[in-house]
Amino acid sequence: MTTSRANPGPRAAAANRRALLDAGRALFDERGIDVPLVEVARRAGVGQGVLYRHFPDRLALAFAVFDENMEQLEALCAGGPLTLRRLGHEVSHRAAGVAPLLALVTQVPEDPRLMALESRMRALLTAARDHARHSDRIRSDVTIDDLLTAISMVAALTASTPPALREHRAEHAWTLLERGLESR
């Protein structure tokens, strides 16, 4: 006698998406951006059809990971702006976790998804910078572009750092950059 497994259908969509994001994040970190997507599906415990239904290509999966990171940062800031130090360290921590994906998404600078993420990051940085200026913790000439450049520098460093050292190097780099931003 054979037993048939019921297909959960659309009820499983959110859980499948979550599993794919987790698997993609882990495999990209472990093996780089060239990991076959079939391995992402396999680790997530879903078929390739489910993978491609949620993420039609590697770039879509990468942007979904970044979008999730941005949602986490926005949630942290929901109660009021974070200090620039805290926001910088939170961004550094997240950059260390997605270093291989940075190279992938920055290959498409005109992609509307990348522009939307940058716009959201600018909003968070503006609130943190204004808060820092109000408390005289940052030089008055520091612009949002300066802060985005600092974040890009940390991200570039993490992308070229072995996984075991990424978190430490990202934190250290942000601390060094922060010293140059402080008011004197």
C-alpha positions as CSV (number, residue, x, y, z in Angstrom):
1,M,0.0,0.0,0.0
2,T,1.4,3.4,-0.9
3,T,0.8,6.4,1.1
4,S,0.3,9.7,-0.6
5,R,1.6,12.9,0.8
6,A,-0.8,15.8,0.6
7,N,0.6,18.7,-1.3
8,P,0.2,21.8,1.0
9,G,0.0,24.1,-2.0
10,P,-0.2,27.8,-1.4
11,R,-0.3,27.3,2.4
12,A,3.3,26.4,2.3
13,A,4.4,29.4,0.2
14,A,5.6,31.6,3.1
15,A,7.5,28.7,4.7
16,N,9.0,27.8,1.4
17,R,10.1,31.3,0.8
18,R,11.6,31.5,4.3
19,A,13.5,28.2,3.7
20,L,14.8,29.4,0.4
21,L,16.0,32.7,1.8
22,D,17.8,31.0,4.7
23,A,19.3,28.4,2.4
24,G,20.4,31.0,-0.2
25,R,21.9,33.2,2.5
26,A,23.9,30.3,4.0
27,L,25.1,28.8,0.7
28,F,26.1,32.1,-0.8
29,D,28.1,32.9,2.3
30,E,29.7,29.4,2.4
31,R,30.4,28.9,-1.3
32,G,30.0,32.3,-3.1
33,I,27.6,33.6,-5.6
34,D,28.2,30.8,-8.2
35,V,26.6,28.1,-6.0
36,P,24.1,26.2,-8.2
37,L,20.5,27.3,-7.4
38,V,19.5,23.7,-7.5
39,E,21.6,23.3,-4.3
40,V,19.7,26.2,-2.7
41,A,16.4,24.4,-3.5
42,R,17.8,21.1,-2.2
43,R,19.0,22.7,1.1
44,A,15.6,24.4,1.5
45,G,13.9,21.1,1.0
46,V,11.9,22.3,-2.0
47,G,11.9,21.5,-5.7
48,Q,13.4,23.8,-8.4
49,G,9.9,24.8,-9.5
50,V,9.2,26.2,-6.0
51,L,12.6,28.0,-6.1
52,Y,11.9,29.6,-9.5
53,R,8.3,30.5,-8.5
54,H,9.6,32.6,-5.7
55,F,12.9,33.7,-7.2
56,P,13.1,33.6,-11.0
57,D,16.9,34.1,-11.0
58,R,19.9,34.5,-8.7
59,L,19.6,38.2,-8.7
60,A,16.0,38.0,-7.4
61,L,17.1,35.9,-4.5
62,A,20.0,38.2,-3.7
63,F,17.7,41.3,-3.7
64,A,15.2,39.4,-1.5
65,V,18.1,38.8,1.0
66,F,19.0,42.5,1.0
67,D,15.4,43.6,1.3
68,E,15.0,41.4,4.4
69,N,18.2,43.0,5.8
70,M,16.7,46.4,5.2
71,E,13.4,45.5,6.8
72,Q,15.4,44.4,9.9
73,L,17.3,47.8,10.0
74,E,14.0,49.7,9.5
75,A,12.4,47.7,12.4
76,L,15.4,48.6,14.6
77,C,14.9,52.3,13.8
78,A,11.1,52.2,14.2
79,G,11.2,53.5,17.7
80,G,13.4,56.4,16.7
81,P,16.7,56.9,14.9
82,L,19.6,54.8,15.9
83,T,22.8,56.4,16.8
84,L,25.1,56.5,13.9
85,R,27.5,54.2,15.7
86,R,24.7,51.6,16.2
87,L,23.4,51.9,12.7
88,G,26.9,51.6,11.3
89,H,27.6,48.5,13.3
90,E,24.3,46.9,12.4
91,V,24.9,47.6,8.7
92,S,28.5,46.2,9.1
93,H,27.1,43.1,10.7
94,R,24.7,42.5,7.9
95,A,27.2,43.3,5.2
96,A,29.5,40.7,6.6
97,G,26.7,38.1,6.3
98,V,26.0,38.8,2.7
99,A,29.4,39.8,1.4
100,P,29.3,37.5,-1.7
101,L,25.9,38.9,-2.7
102,L,27.3,42.5,-2.7
103,A,29.3,41.8,-5.8
104,L,26.3,40.4,-7.6
105,V,23.8,43.2,-6.9
106,T,26.4,46.0,-7.6
107,Q,26.8,44.6,-11.2
108,V,23.4,46.1,-12.0
109,P,23.7,49.7,-10.6
110,E,20.6,50.9,-12.6
111,D,18.3,48.1,-11.3
112,P,15.3,49.7,-9.7
113,R,15.5,47.2,-6.8
114,L,19.0,48.5,-6.0
115,M,17.9,52.1,-6.3
116,A,15.0,51.4,-3.9
117,L,17.3,49.8,-1.3
118,E,19.7,52.8,-1.6
119,S,16.7,55.2,-1.1
120,R,15.7,53.3,2.0
121,M,19.2,53.3,3.3
122,R,19.5,57.1,2.7
123,A,16.4,57.6,4.9
124,L,17.9,55.6,7.8
125,L,21.2,57.4,7.4
126,T,19.6,60.8,7.3
127,A,17.8,60.2,10.6
128,A,21.0,58.8,12.2
129,R,23.1,61.7,10.9
130,D,20.7,64.3,12.0
131,H,20.5,62.8,15.4
132,A,24.3,62.7,15.6
133,R,24.5,66.3,14.5
134,H,21.9,67.4,17.1
135,S,24.0,65.8,19.8
136,D,27.2,67.2,18.3
137,R,28.7,63.8,17.7
138,I,29.4,64.1,14.0
139,R,31.1,66.8,11.9
140,S,28.6,69.2,10.4
141,D,30.0,68.7,6.9
142,V,29.3,65.0,6.7
143,T,26.9,64.2,4.0
144,I,24.7,61.2,3.3
145,D,26.9,60.4,0.3
146,D,29.9,60.4,2.7
147,L,28.0,57.8,4.9
148,L,27.0,55.7,1.9
149,T,30.7,55.8,0.7
150,A,31.8,54.6,4.2
151,I,29.2,51.8,4.1
152,S,30.4,50.8,0.6
153,M,34.0,50.7,1.8
154,V,33.0,48.4,4.6
155,A,31.0,46.2,2.2
156,A,33.9,46.0,-0.3
157,L,36.2,45.0,2.5
158,T,33.9,42.2,3.7
159,A,33.5,40.9,0.1
160,S,37.2,40.3,-0.1
161,T,37.6,38.9,3.4
162,P,37.5,35.2,4.3
163,P,34.2,34.3,5.9
164,A,35.6,33.6,9.4
165,L,37.1,37.1,9.6
166,R,34.3,39.1,7.9
167,E,32.4,40.1,11.1
168,H,35.5,41.3,12.9
169,R,36.9,43.2,9.9
170,A,33.6,44.9,9.2
171,E,33.2,46.1,12.8
172,H,36.8,47.2,12.9
173,A,36.5,49.1,9.6
174,W,33.4,50.9,10.7
175,T,35.0,51.9,13.9
176,L,38.0,53.4,12.0
177,L,35.7,55.2,9.6
178,E,33.6,56.5,12.4
179,R,36.5,58.2,14.0
180,G,36.9,60.3,10.9
181,L,33.3,61.4,11.0
182,E,33.3,62.5,14.7
183,S,33.2,66.1,15.6
184,R,36.3,67.4,17.3
